[in-house]
Amino acid sequence: MSPITVLTVDDNIVVRAGLVALLEASDDIQVVGEASDGAEAVTKAQELRPDVVLLDVRMPVRDGVSVVEELAEFTKVVMLTHTEDPQVIQTSLRRGASGYLVHGNFTLDELNRALREVVHGTGSPLSPVAATALVSSLRAAPPTPVPVAPAALGLTEREAEVLEAAARGLSNAEIAKELFLSEKTVKNHINRIFRKLGVRTRAAAIARWNGHAGPRP
């Protein structure tokens, strides 16, 4: 049986070296590459096509959460990090991560089993803190139903996320922090939303999102 190929991504070279040594102790796992930030991770994953990417969260250039969607289009992604923020966990899983493991909460055997489960599609490994965050999100009160579907408004999934956050009263800076984007990127999304909805103000865009398509200002 061919070994599982892995790309490890972490900006801390000591953590990354330790992880590589840990993985290479297994006969059925092969580390085919390393990356130190999210942008490099996407480039190397496209080049090497590993079975799974082990992805840290807090990194320079592009953080892990911001590249999950791109990576998940052609490989499996497991977040492997010290970050225990429930919002980060929920966002990572929503964007396509197949698992979320926290350093210090798994053994070598558990890591190996997690990689096999993810690659073979038989499981979604979660450290206890990640499982708790996922359960909490499911138990939370459902958001107010949106009368108008994003697709009906001609919005992309990301534009819908931005507009939904704006509808909750978040500023551009707050939206950027929640969605792991730059404020400039959020502003660009907002401008595209205005053009697509044919509105000129934030309030009008939110009104369209809430299904109250009144006269355009």
N, C-alpha and C positions, 0 to 999 in steps of 0.2 A: 504493500500500500504506500502511495506517495505521501511524504510528510506534509503537514499543514504549513503553508508559507505565511510568514508574519512580517509586517512592517511595524516597527516600534517608533512612537512619536512622543518625545518629551524634551522640553528645553533644558532640563537639568541633566547634564552629561553623566553625573554620578548615578542618578536614578536610572537613566537609560542603560548604562553599562551593567548595572546590577540586574536589570530586567533581562537584558540579552543573555547574560551568564545563566540566569535562572531558566530561561526558555531553552537554551542550547544544551541543558542537562537532560532534556527529553529527546528520545530517539525519533519520535514522530512529529517533531516541530522543527522548522528551519527558519531562522531569521534571515530574510533576504535583503533587508535594508533598514536604515534609521533616518529619522528626520527630527529637527529641533524646533519646528514651528508649523502652524497649520498650512501655510502656503507651500512650504517644502513638502509637506505630507501629501498634498494633492498632486504635485508634480511627480513625486517618486511613486505614488500609488498608481498613477496613470502609466508610468514607465514599467514598473515591476509587476503590476497586477497580482498582489498578494491575495491569499485566501481571506485574510482578516487583518485589519489595522487596529493596533492598540493605541488609543488616542488620549493624550492628556488634555486638560481643560485650559488652564491658565498658561498661555504662551505668547511670545511677542509676534509681531507682524500680523498673524491671524490666529485667534484662539481656536481651541478644539471645537467648541459648539458651533462656531460660524462656518466650519467646513464639513460638518457631518453630512448634510444633504448632498453635497457634491460627491463625497466619498461613497456614500451609500448607494449611489446610482450604479456602481460597478464592483463593489466589494462589501464585505461585512465589516462593521465597525463596532468595537467594544471600547467604551470609555474606561480608561485606567488612570486614576487620579487620586489626589488627596482631597479634592473638593467634595464637600458633603452638603452643599446648598441645595435644598429641595427644588428650587426654581430651575437651577442648572440641570439637575437630574431629569426633571420633567421635560424640559426643553430638548435635551439631548435625545431622549427616547422618542419624543414626538417628531423629531427631525430625521429619525431613521436609525439611531444607534440600536444594535441588537442586544446590548447588555451594558451594565454600569458597575464596575468594580472599584472599590476603594482600597488603596494600599494599606496593608496591615490587617486586612479582613479576609484573607484567603491564603491557602497553602499552595505549594507547587502542584500537588495532585488536583486541587480544586481549580487552579488556573488552566491546567491541561484539559480537564474535563469541560470547562467552560468554553475553551476554544473549539473543541471537537463538537460540542452541542451547537454552537453558533454556525460553524462551517457546514454541518450536516443538517441544519434547520430543525434540530430536535429540542432546543431550549433557548431561553433568554436569561443568562446569568445576571443576578442582581445581588450586590452586597446588602446586608440588612438595612442600612440607612437608605439605600436606593429603593428597596422594596417598600419601606415605610412611606417614602415620598410618593411612590406610585399609588399606593393604597389611599393615601390622603387626598391625592388629586381626584381619584375616582369617587371618594366619599363627599367631596366638596359639592356645594350646591351647583347645579348646572347653570351656565350663563343664560342670560335672557335670550330666547330664540331670536334669530335674525330673520326678519320677514323676507329680505331680499338676498338670494344666494350670491356669493362673490362672482361666480361664473356669469350670472345674469347681468352683472354690472360690468363685465369685461375685465375684471381684476385678476391678477396673478395671485397665487397663494400667499406670497410674501407681502404684496400690496394689501391683501385682505387682513393679514396680521397687523400691519401698520395702522390701517384704518380702524380696526377693531380696538386697538390700544388707544388711538386718539379718541374714539367714542367713549372710552372709560375715563377720559379727562387727562390722560398722560401728555406731558410736554414732549417735544422732539428729543430732548436730552434723556427723559425718562424712558421713552420708547427705545432709544438707542441702547440704553443699559439693559432693558428687559429682553430685547431681541438680539443682543450682542452685535450691534451694528454701529457704525460711526454716525454722528449727527448729520454729516453731509449726506450720507447714504439715505438716512431717514427723510431728509428734506427733499432729495431727488425723488423718492417714492411718493411723497406727498404731492409734489408738483405733477407727477405722472397721473396720480389719482385724480387731481383736479381736472386735467385734460380729458381723461377718459370719462369722467362723470359730467363734464361740461359745467363745472361750477368754479367759482372764484374764491370761495371762503371755506375755511375749515368747518364752520358750523353747517354750511350747505352740504358739504361732503358727508358729514356725520348724519345729517338728516336723511340723505339718500341711503346711507348704510342702514339706518334704522327703519327704512321702508316708507319714509314720508317724503315722497318726491314732490315737493312743492315748487313754486316758481323759482327759476334760477336767478340769483342776484345779479 
